[in-house]
Amino acid sequence: MFTDKLPPAPPPSAATKSMKANRSSGTKPELALRRELFRLGLRYRVGVQIRLDSRKIRPDVVFPRRKVAVFLDGCFWHGCPLHGRMPADPTGYWRAKIGRNRDRDAADKRELEAAGWLAVRIWEHEVASEAAARVKNLVLCR
C-alpha cells in the first residue's frame, strides 16, 4: 500500500525549495471552489476529520449530513494525467512520492465508499464554477 518507505530525498535544489513552499490547505483553487459552493447556496465544513475503523481521512470540503467528501487535488502532487509533470530526479524520490499519493487517494476512496460516503475528486485545473456545479448535483442527489 502507501506505507512503503520513500527513496532518499533528492539533494536540495530550487525545485525542492519550491515544493516545500506549497501550502496544503487554503490554496487559491480551494478557496475559489469554496466560494463557488457558498455562492450556489451550499453549506459545508472545512477541516473535518472523518474517522473510519482503519484510519482518519481529512477531505478539503465535507458535507456531513449528506456524507459527501470533496478532495481538491493538485496536478503535480497527485499525478494529473493532463498537467502532472515528473521532475528529473535520479533518486526516484518524486516518482515514488507521487505514486504513494495516488495509492493513498484510491485507498481513501475505497474506504470512504465502504463506510457509506461519496468521495469526489476535483483537479486544481478544473474551472471552479463547473466543479462546484458538479458537487452541488452530487450533494443534492444524496
Buried (B, 14 or more C-beta within 10 A) or exposed (E): EEEEEBBEEBEEEEEBEEBEEEEEEEBEBBEBBBEBBEEBEBEBEEEBEBEEEEEEBBBBBBBEEBBBBBBBBBBBBBBBEEEBEEBEBEEEBBBBBBBBBBBBBBBBBEBBEEBEBBBBBBBBEBEBBEBBBBBBEBBEEE
